[in-house]
Amino acid sequence: MGLHSTDRVPWRRITAALLPAVCFAGLLCSTSVAERKAKPIKESRRAEMRDIESMEQQWRTAIVSGDAISMEKLLADDFLAISARGTLLDKGQYLNRMSTHATKLASVDLMDLKIHVQPSSAVAVSQARISGMLEGRPIDGTFRYTKVYTRAPGGAWHMTNFEATRVSPAADVQADQASPSKP
């Protein structure tokens, strides 16, 4: 039996009626695949941010308690720091300051923590109200901190860079109005 133009008309109507439904179903399937791919990435990113937040609190606890052993675990072997007074320190020098109490902070109240995570690095920027001794001299004020973390081949994060900058006294008043985040 041959196909005549009258035989094909119903199929065209059926195809025209089903085409939007088929396309919509395809769109739903492709959206759910994209969502399934994005969901683990978002969950992974949140977990990484929690890891960095935890390390920020571990740093705070170690610096206030003078715990050089805990601090050593946080720092990468090639760690470099620029202190609030502009001194460049490597890992050994930084830990030595803690061990000899050249740096003895009575309080570090972290505020305004912002974390940017990339696949193999993270940057944490925060503000902190600190008081104590630095290089044998009293220190009291608000500082901005930048810390760079890198992921080791085994997956563990380590702090590779640290820099502290004193916030001007006028901005210091505004910082006092912010509520500190404590562990």
C-alpha positions as CSV (number, residue, x, y, z in Angstrom):
1,M,0.0,0.0,0.0
2,G,1.5,3.3,-1.0
3,L,1.6,6.4,1.0
4,H,-0.7,9.1,-0.4
5,S,-0.7,12.7,0.7
6,T,-4.0,12.0,2.5
7,D,-2.3,9.1,4.4
8,R,0.5,11.4,5.8
9,V,-1.8,14.2,7.1
10,P,-2.7,12.4,10.3
11,W,0.9,11.7,11.1
12,R,1.8,15.3,10.7
13,R,-0.9,16.3,13.1
14,I,0.2,13.7,15.6
15,T,3.8,14.7,15.2
16,A,2.9,18.4,15.6
17,A,0.9,17.6,18.7
18,L,3.6,15.4,20.3
19,L,6.6,17.5,19.4
20,P,6.2,20.1,22.2
21,A,5.7,17.4,24.8
22,V,8.8,15.5,23.6
23,C,10.9,18.7,23.7
24,F,9.6,19.6,27.1
25,A,10.4,16.1,28.4
26,G,13.9,16.5,27.0
27,L,14.3,19.8,28.6
28,L,13.2,18.4,32.0
29,C,15.7,15.5,31.6
30,S,18.6,17.8,30.6
31,T,17.8,20.2,33.5
32,S,17.9,17.4,36.0
33,V,21.2,16.1,34.6
34,A,22.7,19.6,34.9
35,E,21.3,20.0,38.4
36,R,22.7,16.6,39.4
37,K,26.1,17.7,38.2
38,A,25.9,21.1,39.9
39,K,24.7,19.7,43.2
40,P,27.9,17.8,44.2
41,I,30.0,20.8,43.1
42,K,28.0,23.1,45.4
43,E,28.1,20.6,48.3
44,S,31.8,20.2,47.8
45,R,32.4,23.9,47.7
46,R,30.4,24.3,51.0
47,A,32.5,21.6,52.6
48,E,35.7,23.3,51.5
49,M,34.5,26.6,52.9
50,R,33.7,24.9,56.2
51,D,37.2,23.4,56.2
52,I,38.7,26.9,55.8
53,E,36.4,28.4,58.4
54,S,37.5,25.7,60.8
55,M,41.2,26.4,60.0
56,E,40.6,30.1,60.7
57,Q,39.3,29.2,64.1
58,Q,42.2,26.8,64.7
59,W,44.6,29.6,63.8
60,R,42.8,32.0,66.2
61,T,42.9,29.4,69.0
62,A,46.6,28.6,68.4
63,I,47.7,32.2,68.2
64,V,45.9,33.2,71.4
65,S,47.1,30.1,73.4
66,G,50.6,30.3,72.0
67,D,50.3,26.7,70.7
68,A,53.1,26.4,68.2
69,I,52.5,22.7,67.8
70,S,49.0,23.2,66.6
71,M,50.1,26.1,64.4
72,E,52.8,24.1,62.8
73,K,50.1,21.6,61.5
74,L,48.2,24.5,59.9
75,L,51.2,26.0,58.0
76,A,52.7,24.8,54.8
77,D,56.4,24.2,54.7
78,D,56.9,27.2,52.3
79,F,54.7,29.5,54.5
80,L,55.5,33.2,54.4
81,A,54.0,35.9,56.7
82,I,54.0,39.7,56.7
83,S,53.3,40.8,60.3
84,A,51.3,43.9,61.2
85,R,54.6,45.8,61.6
86,G,55.8,44.8,58.1
87,T,58.2,42.0,59.1
88,L,58.6,39.1,56.6
89,L,58.7,35.7,58.4
90,D,59.1,32.2,57.1
91,K,57.5,29.2,58.9
92,G,60.4,28.6,61.3
93,Q,60.5,32.3,62.3
94,Y,56.8,32.5,62.7
95,L,56.7,29.4,64.9
96,N,59.7,30.7,66.9
97,R,57.9,33.9,67.7
98,M,55.1,31.9,69.2
99,S,57.4,29.5,71.1
100,T,59.5,32.3,72.6
101,H,56.3,34.4,73.3
102,A,57.6,37.3,71.1
103,T,54.1,37.2,69.9
104,K,51.6,36.9,72.7
105,L,48.1,37.9,71.9
106,A,45.5,38.0,74.7
107,S,42.6,38.2,72.3
108,V,41.8,37.9,68.7
109,D,38.1,38.5,67.9
110,L,37.5,37.6,64.2
111,M,34.9,39.5,62.3
112,D,33.7,39.9,58.7
113,L,35.2,36.6,57.4
114,K,35.0,36.2,53.6
115,I,36.3,33.1,51.9
116,H,36.9,32.5,48.2
117,V,37.5,28.9,47.3
118,Q,39.1,27.7,44.0
119,P,39.9,24.0,43.1
120,S,43.4,24.1,44.7
121,S,43.5,27.3,46.7
122,A,41.4,29.5,49.0
123,V,41.7,33.1,50.2
124,A,40.3,34.1,53.6
125,V,40.0,37.8,54.3
126,S,38.9,38.9,57.7
127,Q,39.0,41.7,60.2
128,A,40.1,41.1,63.8
129,R,40.2,43.1,67.0
130,I,43.4,42.1,68.7
131,S,45.3,42.9,71.9
132,G,48.5,41.6,73.3
133,M,52.2,41.9,72.7
134,L,54.0,41.8,69.3
135,E,57.8,41.9,69.2
136,G,57.8,42.8,72.9
137,R,55.6,45.9,72.4
138,P,51.9,46.3,73.2
139,I,49.5,46.0,70.4
140,D,45.9,46.8,70.5
141,G,43.6,47.6,67.5
142,T,41.7,46.3,64.5
143,F,43.6,44.6,61.7
144,R,42.7,43.1,58.3
145,Y,44.1,39.7,57.6
146,T,44.6,38.0,54.3
147,K,45.4,34.3,54.4
148,V,46.1,32.1,51.4
149,Y,45.5,28.3,51.7
150,T,46.6,25.7,49.2
151,R,45.5,22.1,48.9
152,A,48.3,19.6,49.2
153,P,48.4,16.6,46.8
154,G,46.8,14.4,49.5
155,G,43.8,16.8,49.7
156,A,44.7,18.6,53.0
157,W,44.6,22.4,53.2
158,H,47.6,24.4,54.5
159,M,48.1,28.1,55.0
160,T,50.8,29.3,52.7
161,N,50.6,33.1,53.1
162,F,49.5,35.5,55.8
163,E,49.4,39.3,55.9
164,A,48.2,41.6,58.6
165,T,47.4,45.3,58.0
166,R,46.4,47.7,60.7
167,V,43.0,49.4,60.1
168,S,43.2,53.2,60.6
169,P,41.8,54.5,63.9
170,A,38.8,56.1,62.3
171,A,37.9,52.8,60.7
172,D,38.7,51.1,64.0
173,V,35.6,52.8,65.6
174,Q,33.4,51.3,62.9
175,A,35.0,47.9,63.5
176,D,34.0,48.1,67.1
177,Q,30.4,48.3,66.1
178,A,30.7,44.9,64.2
179,S,29.9,41.9,66.3
180,P,32.9,39.5,66.6
181,S,32.5,35.8,65.8
182,K,33.9,33.6,68.5
183,P,34.3,29.8,68.6
